[in-house]
Amino acid sequence: MARDDGYMSVKLRHEFETLLIDEYWLLDNSHFEDWLDLMSDAIRYWAPVRENLDRNEEDFFQPDLLTHFDENKTEMGLRVARLRTGSAHAEEPPSRQRHFVSNIKILDASEPNLIKVASNFIVFRSRPGYEEHLFIGSRRDRWLRLDNNWRLLERLIIFDHDVIENITVFV
């Protein structure tokens, strides 16, 4: 499949815009199990702690150091199950949340069944009693095509914040 063909680029970009918007719709509407079905069995879902490095460095984090979270599909499934039990006290009553995705860019489509996609996000979370949180950052995803469906293989989440308060939402 020729990836520099303009039509294919537009088609692929549209496909991933739709996929990412649908993914956030699932999260906004608490369809966590359906969202989890978008993950490959080998998913790595992680957010490193950022630090200010030399301005000329490409990334502002050390990937082998501290993370806000670093989860696989089993751990993500346990989080989803806990949300359903009523024992996730930070989510009782459940938060109201909205996810926004923008600046979606296909970074690499040179392999037919593996696509690298970058995007920016804003996640708004509100709790009773005027508690509000805003999470902003970027994501670098690797999506794998399995049985004609795209499955998320890796999501690197880069928060624009130094400190993340009580993040119980998926990004």
C-alpha positions in Angstrom: 0.0 0.0 0.0 1.6 3.3 -1.1 1.6 5.6 2.0 2.7 8.8 0.3 -0.2 8.7 -2.1 -2.4 11.7 -1.2 -5.6 9.8 -1.2 -4.3 7.1 1.1 -2.9 9.7 3.5 -6.2 11.5 3.7 -8.1 8.2 4.1 -5.7 6.9 6.8 -5.8 10.2 8.7 -9.7 10.2 8.5 -9.7 6.6 9.8 -7.6 7.5 12.8 -9.4 10.7 13.5 -12.7 8.7 13.6 -11.1 6.0 15.7 -9.7 8.4 18.3 -13.0 10.4 18.5 -14.9 7.1 19.0 -12.4 6.0 21.6 -13.0 9.2 23.6 -16.8 8.8 23.2 -16.5 5.4 24.9 -14.7 6.9 27.8 -17.0 9.9 28.2 -20.0 7.6 28.3 -18.4 5.1 30.8 -18.2 2.2 28.2 -14.9 1.2 29.8 -15.1 -2.5 28.8 -15.7 -1.6 25.1 -12.8 0.9 25.4 -10.6 -1.8 26.8 -11.5 -4.0 23.8 -9.6 -1.5 21.6 -6.3 -2.5 23.4 -4.0 -5.2 22.2 -3.1 -7.9 24.7 0.4 -6.6 24.7 -0.6 -2.9 25.4 1.8 -0.6 27.2 -0.1 2.4 28.6 2.3 4.7 30.3 3.0 8.3 31.4 6.5 9.2 32.4 7.2 12.0 34.8 8.6 15.0 32.8 11.5 17.1 33.9 13.1 20.1 32.3 16.1 19.0 30.4 18.3 20.8 27.9 16.1 22.8 25.5 17.7 21.0 22.6 16.6 17.6 23.8 13.8 16.1 21.7 11.8 14.7 24.7 11.4 16.2 28.2 11.4 13.0 30.1 13.6 10.1 30.9 11.8 6.9 29.6 13.5 4.6 32.0 12.8 6.6 35.2 9.8 7.5 37.2 6.3 7.2 35.7 2.9 8.4 36.8 1.7 5.0 35.7 2.9 2.2 33.5 0.2 -0.4 32.9 -0.5 -3.5 30.8 -3.9 -4.8 29.8 -4.4 -6.8 32.9 -3.8 -3.8 35.1 -6.0 -1.7 33.0 -8.8 -4.3 33.3 -8.4 -4.3 37.1 -8.9 -0.5 37.1 -12.0 -0.9 35.0 -13.4 -3.6 37.2 -12.7 -1.6 40.3 -14.6 1.4 38.9 -17.6 -1.0 38.6 -17.4 -2.2 42.2 -18.1 1.0 44.1 -14.9 0.7 46.1 -13.0 3.2 44.0 -13.6 5.9 46.5 -12.2 8.7 44.3 -14.9 7.8 41.8 -17.9 7.6 44.1 -20.0 9.1 42.9 -18.5 8.9 39.4 -16.7 11.9 38.0 -18.2 13.7 35.1 -15.6 13.8 32.4 -15.0 15.0 28.8 -12.2 14.1 26.6 -11.0 16.2 23.6 -8.5 15.1 21.0 -6.8 17.4 18.4 -3.8 17.8 16.1 -3.9 14.2 15.0 -0.9 13.3 12.9 0.2 10.1 11.3 3.9 9.9 12.2 4.8 6.6 10.5 2.8 4.3 8.2 5.6 2.6 6.5 4.6 -0.9 7.8 1.2 -2.0 6.6 -0.1 -3.3 9.9 1.6 -0.8 12.3 0.8 2.9 12.5 2.3 5.5 14.7 0.0 8.4 15.5 0.5 11.6 17.6 -2.3 13.6 19.1 -3.0 16.3 21.7 -5.6 15.9 24.4 -7.6 17.8 27.0 -9.4 15.9 29.7 -11.8 17.7 31.9 -13.0 16.0 35.1 -15.4 17.4 37.7 -16.5 16.0 41.0 -19.3 17.1 43.4 -18.3 20.0 45.6 -16.6 22.2 42.9 -13.7 19.9 42.5 -12.4 20.2 38.9 -9.3 18.9 37.2 -7.9 19.6 33.8 -5.3 17.3 32.2 -3.5 18.5 29.1 -0.8 16.9 27.0 0.1 14.8 24.0 0.0 11.2 23.2 2.2 9.0 21.0 0.4 5.8 20.0 1.3 2.7 18.1 -1.7 0.9 16.6 -1.5 -2.6 15.3 -4.0 -4.1 12.8 -5.2 -7.5 14.0 -8.0 -9.3 12.2 -8.9 -6.2 10.2 -9.3 -4.1 13.4 -6.9 -1.6 14.9 -5.7 -2.4 18.4 -3.7 0.0 20.6 -0.2 -1.5 21.1 1.3 1.4 23.0 0.2 4.7 24.3 2.8 7.1 25.6 1.1 10.0 27.5 3.1 13.1 28.0 1.4 15.5 30.4 2.1 19.2 30.2 1.9 19.2 34.1 4.7 18.5 36.5 2.3 17.3 39.2 -0.8 15.1 38.4 -3.5 15.2 41.1 -5.6 12.1 41.6 -5.8 10.8 38.0 -8.4 8.1 38.0 -9.5 8.8 34.4 -8.1 7.2 31.3 -6.4 9.5 28.8 
